[in-house]
Amino acid sequence: MKPGVLALLLGLSACGSPSPVAVPNAAIDLETAAIQRGLVRDPKNVSIAGAYARGPDRLCIVPAGTTHRIGIVIDYGEGNGCRATGSARREGEGLTLSLGPDGSCRFTARFDGDHLALPGALPKACAQLCTGRAALAGAQFARLGESVPEAQAMRDAEGHTLCGE
C-alpha cells in the first residue's frame, strides 16, 4: 500500500466518522425522516381510495362499508385486455385484492401511497378476467387523485362503470 493512501486512511479513521455497518440503518432513518417532514407520504396513513392509471389502463378504489370496491381495466386493443372488479382491503404494507365474480382471483398488491403494483405471478383464476394474450400480472398504476367521485366515474371501453354503485 502506498504511504499516501495509508496516511489518508489513518487520517479518516481518526475523524470518528460512523462505520460502514451503520449505513443500512441510515437508509431506514432517512425514509422515516422524509415521512416526518412531509416529503414522502406514509403509506400507512394514506387513504387507498382514488383513481389510478398508467397509459390507457385504469384502476379505481372506492369505500364500501368496512372494505373497498376496486375496478381494473387493461386494454391492449384487438381483443386483448382485462376487466376485473371486486374488493380491496389494506393489509400491512399492501392491499389484499379479491377479484372476479367469486373472488377467486385473490392476491396482495404493493401500495406505497402513490403507486399500486400487482405481483408478477397471480393465481390461475385471474386468467379468467382477461381475453387474448392480456394478463393482470405485473400491472402498475400511479395515483391520479384521491377523489371518490372521480374514481366512481371511471368507465371501461363499453362505458360500464368500474367502481360506481
C-alpha positions as CSV (number, residue, x, y, z in Angstrom):
1,M,0.0,0.0,0.0
2,K,1.4,3.4,-0.9
3,P,2.3,5.6,2.1
4,G,0.0,8.5,1.0
5,V,-3.0,6.1,0.9
6,L,-2.1,4.7,4.3
7,A,-1.9,8.2,5.8
8,L,-5.2,9.2,4.3
9,L,-6.9,6.1,5.7
10,L,-5.4,6.7,9.2
11,G,-6.5,10.3,9.0
12,L,-10.0,9.4,8.1
13,S,-10.3,6.8,10.8
14,A,-9.2,9.5,13.4
15,C,-12.2,11.7,12.4
16,G,-14.6,9.4,14.2
17,S,-16.9,9.0,11.2
18,P,-19.6,6.3,11.5
19,S,-18.6,2.8,10.4
20,P,-20.0,1.5,7.1
21,V,-22.1,-1.0,9.1
22,A,-24.3,1.9,10.1
23,V,-25.3,2.7,6.5
24,P,-28.3,0.3,6.3
25,N,-29.9,1.8,9.4
26,A,-29.2,5.3,8.0
27,A,-31.4,4.5,4.9
28,I,-34.3,3.5,7.2
29,D,-33.8,6.6,9.2
30,L,-33.8,8.8,6.1
31,E,-37.1,7.3,5.0
32,T,-38.6,7.9,8.4
33,A,-37.2,11.5,8.4
34,A,-38.7,12.2,5.0
35,I,-42.1,10.9,6.1
36,Q,-42.0,13.0,9.2
37,R,-41.1,16.1,7.2
38,G,-43.9,15.5,4.7
39,L,-41.5,14.9,1.8
40,V,-42.8,11.3,1.3
41,R,-46.3,10.0,2.1
42,D,-46.6,7.5,4.8
43,P,-48.5,4.6,3.1
44,K,-50.0,3.5,6.4
45,N,-51.8,6.8,6.8
46,V,-53.0,7.4,3.2
47,S,-56.4,6.5,2.1
48,I,-56.4,3.9,-0.6
49,A,-59.5,5.4,-2.3
50,G,-59.0,7.2,-5.6
51,A,-58.3,7.0,-9.3
52,Y,-55.2,5.4,-10.7
53,A,-53.8,4.9,-14.2
54,R,-50.9,4.0,-16.4
55,G,-51.3,4.8,-20.0
56,P,-54.7,3.6,-21.1
57,D,-55.0,1.2,-18.1
58,R,-57.3,2.3,-15.3
59,L,-57.9,1.3,-11.7
60,C,-60.3,2.8,-9.2
61,I,-60.9,2.2,-5.5
62,V,-63.9,3.5,-3.5
63,P,-65.1,2.9,0.1
64,A,-67.8,0.3,0.5
65,G,-68.6,-0.3,4.2
66,T,-65.7,-1.9,6.0
67,T,-63.8,-2.7,2.8
68,H,-63.4,-1.0,-0.6
69,R,-64.6,-1.7,-4.1
70,I,-62.0,-2.0,-6.8
71,G,-62.2,-2.0,-10.6
72,I,-59.4,-2.6,-13.1
73,V,-59.4,-2.3,-16.9
74,I,-56.5,-3.0,-19.1
75,D,-56.9,-2.6,-22.8
76,Y,-54.3,-3.6,-25.3
77,G,-56.7,-3.4,-28.2
78,E,-57.7,-6.1,-30.8
79,G,-59.4,-8.3,-28.2
80,N,-56.6,-8.3,-25.7
81,G,-57.5,-6.9,-22.3
82,C,-58.7,-7.4,-18.8
83,R,-61.7,-6.2,-16.8
84,A,-61.8,-7.1,-13.1
85,T,-64.0,-5.9,-10.3
86,G,-64.0,-6.9,-6.6
87,S,-62.9,-5.8,-3.2
88,A,-59.7,-4.4,-1.7
89,R,-58.6,-4.0,1.9
90,R,-55.4,-2.7,3.4
91,E,-53.2,-5.4,5.0
92,G,-49.8,-4.5,6.3
93,E,-47.9,-2.6,3.7
94,G,-50.0,-3.9,0.8
95,L,-53.6,-4.3,-0.4
96,T,-55.3,-7.7,-0.5
97,L,-57.4,-7.8,-3.6
98,S,-60.2,-10.3,-4.3
99,L,-61.3,-10.1,-8.0
100,G,-63.9,-11.8,-10.1
101,P,-67.5,-12.8,-9.6
102,D,-66.5,-15.4,-6.8
103,G,-63.4,-13.5,-5.6
104,S,-61.1,-16.5,-6.5
105,C,-58.5,-14.1,-8.1
106,R,-57.0,-13.2,-4.7
107,F,-53.5,-11.8,-4.1
108,T,-51.7,-9.0,-2.3
109,A,-50.6,-5.9,-4.3
110,R,-47.8,-3.5,-3.3
111,F,-49.1,0.0,-2.3
112,D,-46.8,2.9,-1.3
113,G,-49.3,5.6,-1.1
114,D,-48.9,6.9,-4.7
115,H,-48.4,3.7,-6.7
116,L,-50.1,0.3,-6.8
117,A,-48.3,-2.7,-8.3
118,L,-49.8,-6.1,-9.0
119,P,-47.4,-9.0,-8.5
120,G,-45.7,-10.7,-11.5
121,A,-47.3,-14.1,-10.7
122,L,-51.0,-14.4,-10.0
123,P,-53.4,-17.3,-9.2
124,K,-54.7,-19.2,-12.2
125,A,-58.2,-17.9,-11.5
126,C,-57.1,-14.4,-12.6
127,A,-56.7,-15.5,-16.2
128,Q,-60.5,-15.7,-16.5
129,L,-60.7,-12.0,-16.1
130,C,-58.6,-11.4,-19.3
131,T,-59.0,-12.0,-23.0
132,G,-56.5,-12.8,-25.7
133,R,-52.9,-12.5,-24.6
134,A,-53.5,-9.9,-21.9
135,A,-52.8,-10.5,-18.2
136,L,-53.2,-8.6,-14.9
137,A,-49.8,-9.8,-13.7
138,G,-47.2,-7.1,-13.2
139,A,-49.6,-4.2,-14.0
140,Q,-48.7,-0.9,-12.3
141,F,-50.8,2.2,-11.6
142,A,-50.0,5.7,-10.4
143,R,-52.5,7.7,-8.3
144,L,-54.2,10.4,-10.4
145,G,-56.2,11.7,-7.4
146,E,-57.9,10.9,-4.2
147,S,-61.4,12.0,-5.2
148,V,-64.0,9.3,-4.7
149,P,-66.4,10.8,-7.3
150,E,-63.6,10.8,-9.8
151,A,-62.9,7.1,-9.0
152,Q,-66.7,6.3,-9.3
153,A,-66.8,7.9,-12.7
154,M,-64.2,5.7,-14.2
155,R,-65.5,3.5,-17.1
156,D,-64.4,0.7,-19.3
157,A,-64.3,0.8,-23.1
158,E,-68.0,-0.1,-23.3
159,G,-69.0,2.7,-20.9
160,H,-69.7,0.5,-17.8
161,T,-68.6,1.9,-14.5
162,L,-65.7,0.2,-12.8
163,C,-66.3,1.3,-9.2
164,G,-69.7,3.1,-9.4
165,E,-72.7,1.9,-7.5
